Amino acid sequence: MNLYGLIGYPLTHSFSKRYFTEKFSREGIRDSAYELFELPDIAALPGLLATQPNLRGLNVTIPHKQAVIPFLDHLDESARKVGAVNVIKLAAGGKKTGYNSDYYGFRTTLVAWLGRLGVTETAALILGNGGASRAVRAALDDLRIPYQVVAREASATTLSYQQVTGELMAAFPLLINTTPLGTHPHPETFPLLPYARLTTANLLYDLVYNPAETQFLAKGAARGAGTHNGLAMLHGQAEKAWEIWQD
Ligand SMILES: NC(=O)c1ccc[n+]([C@@H]2O[C@H](COP(=O)([O-])OP(=O)(O)OC[C@H]3O[C@@H](n4cnc5c(N)ncnc54)[C@H](OP(=O)(O)O)[C@@H]3O)[C@@H](O)[C@H]2O)c1
């Protein structure tokens, strides 16, 4: 039996466990299982690996995405660029490699979307300055898409929401929401932008996937902008994890 799992704390509801359990059943993968491993302290990771010799791969969630790094033997390019790990491959010889599949999930889905739209050149405003924002920045760096980060406080490297104008949204037409604003159970919230100044030239990508249409996307659609939610990225990062584990 090949075992896969998720480490984090607390683990109340897990998308990954449901996703992989359904995938194994749908695709007739009978030799694999996916389990949750609640780890309040990341120092317990070596003990977990010692007691679970069938583990082939792990997903990593809050609060261990950065703290897990010293416990690994090697970091993939994606994890190095983002500075965080959400997938670990456990090789037969015991070597532990960290990856960031959010980077791949975002990059792949953005490239596919821009390709469908025939957009070859763009520039982005990234809303939010947390972990998901770092994965988005790394992907945009690699795709050579220029960007500005918008955060609640302006700094040497970030603009504030008050500084976002219609002109800025025309110069940076791709708006990417990496904040949790709009997520269930607060679907009424949204990033504070001058939405009335959006045009059909704008493209709004929301990393939020629950609900499928956030206020951010609805306000963009109302102005004729293109919209894309976070569901394909969520599935894309999970499929990338599976690909890494099978590689
Ligand atoms: N679709 C996917 O596959 C996928 C993957 C990863 C994450 N996500 C989603 O992305 C979102 C962010 O995740 P994360 O891990 O980056 O979280 P995080 O590290 O907590 O960062 C979120 C950032 O959003 C900003 N923010 C938080 N609350 C805000 C508020 N009330 N108003 C304005 N800005 C606020 C903050 O930036 P400032 O303080 O600098 O403004 C913060 O750094 C979550 O909803 C998560 O579910 C989706």
The ligand as a Tripos MOL2 file, in Angstrom:
@<TRIPOS>MOLECULE
LIG
   48    52     1     0     0
SMALL
NO_CHARGES

@<TRIPOS>ATOM
      1 N1         -7.0890   28.2700   -5.6000 N.am      1 LIG1
      2 C1         -6.0590   27.7560   -4.9590 C.2       1 LIG1
      3 O1         -5.5290   26.6950   -5.3200 O.2       1 LIG1
      4 C2         -5.4530   28.5080   -3.8080 C.ar      1 LIG1
      5 C3         -4.1480   28.2290   -3.3930 C.ar      1 LIG1
      6 C4         -3.6040   28.9500   -2.3240 C.ar      1 LIG1
      7 C5         -4.3880   29.9020   -1.6860 C.ar      1 LIG1
      8 N2         -5.6610   30.1290   -2.1060 N.ar      1 LIG1
      9 C6         -6.5040   31.1360   -1.4360 C.3       1 LIG1
     10 O2         -5.8050   32.3610   -1.3920 O.3       1 LIG1
     11 C7         -6.1730   33.0870   -0.2290 C.3       1 LIG1
     12 C8         -4.9370   33.5890    0.4940 C.3       1 LIG1
     13 O3         -4.1640   32.5260    0.9790 O.3       1 LIG1
     14 P1         -2.7650   32.8090    1.7260 P.3       1 LIG1
     15 O4         -2.2500   31.4930    2.1340 O.co2     1 LIG1
     16 O5         -1.9200   33.7270    0.9400 O.co2     1 LIG1
     17 O6         -3.2540   33.5980    3.0180 O.3       1 LIG1
     18 P2         -2.3710   34.5930    3.8680 P.3       1 LIG1
     19 O7         -0.9390   34.2090    3.8850 O.co2     1 LIG1
     20 O8         -3.1220   34.7340    5.1350 O.co2     1 LIG1
     21 O9         -2.3610   35.9700    3.0400 O.3       1 LIG1
     22 C9         -3.4560   36.6280    2.6400 C.3       1 LIG1
     23 C10        -3.0610   38.0980    2.3760 C.3       1 LIG1
     24 O10        -4.2800   38.7330    2.0860 O.3       1 LIG1
     25 C11        -4.3010   40.0280    2.6600 C.3       1 LIG1
     26 N3         -5.4980   40.1460    3.5110 N.ar      1 LIG1
     27 C12        -5.8780   39.3300    4.5290 C.ar      1 LIG1
     28 N4         -7.0260   39.7750    5.0820 N.ar      1 LIG1
     29 C13        -7.3610   40.9000    4.4080 C.ar      1 LIG1
     30 C14        -8.4210   41.8510    4.5200 C.ar      1 LIG1
     31 N5         -9.3780   41.7220    5.4470 N.pl3     1 LIG1
     32 N6         -8.4340   42.8910    3.6660 N.ar      1 LIG1
     33 C15        -7.4560   43.0400    2.7190 C.ar      1 LIG1
     34 N7         -6.4270   42.1760    2.5800 N.ar      1 LIG1
     35 C16        -6.3870   41.1420    3.4100 C.ar      1 LIG1
     36 C17        -3.0420   40.2000    3.4910 C.3       1 LIG1
     37 O11        -2.1380   41.0420    2.7790 O.3       1 LIG1
     38 P3         -1.7570   42.5040    3.3280 P.3       1 LIG1
     39 O12        -1.8770   42.4520    4.8230 O.co2     1 LIG1
     40 O13        -0.3830   42.7180    2.8680 O.co2     1 LIG1
     41 O14        -2.7450   43.4390    2.7150 O.co2     1 LIG1
     42 C18        -2.4720   38.7910    3.5770 C.3       1 LIG1
     43 O15        -1.0940   38.7470    3.5520 O.3       1 LIG1
     44 C19        -7.0350   32.1270    0.6020 C.3       1 LIG1
     45 O16        -8.3960   32.4770    0.4210 O.3       1 LIG1
     46 C20        -6.7510   30.7810    0.0220 C.3       1 LIG1
     47 O17        -7.8680   29.8970    0.1300 O.3       1 LIG1
     48 C21        -6.2110   29.4600   -3.1440 C.ar      1 LIG1
@<TRIPOS>BOND
     1     1     2 1
     2     2     3 2
     3     2     4 1
     4     4     5 ar
     5     4    48 ar
     6     5     6 ar
     7     6     7 ar
     8     7     8 ar
     9     8     9 1
    10     8    48 ar
    11     9    10 1
    12     9    46 1
    13    10    11 1
    14    11    12 1
    15    11    44 1
    16    12    13 1
    17    13    14 1
    18    14    15 2
    19    14    16 1
    20    14    17 1
    21    17    18 1
    22    18    19 2
    23    18    20 1
    24    18    21 1
    25    21    22 1
    26    22    23 1
    27    23    24 1
    28    23    42 1
    29    24    25 1
    30    25    26 1
    31    25    36 1
    32    26    27 ar
    33    26    35 ar
    34    27    28 ar
    35    28    29 ar
    36    29    30 ar
    37    29    35 ar
    38    30    31 1
    39    30    32 ar
    40    32    33 ar
    41    33    34 ar
    42    34    35 ar
    43    36    37 1
    44    36    42 1
    45    37    38 1
    46    38    39 2
    47    38    40 1
    48    38    41 1
    49    42    43 1
    50    44    45 1
    51    44    46 1
    52    46    47 1
@<TRIPOS>SUBSTRUCTURE
     1 LIG1         1 GROUP 0 **** ****
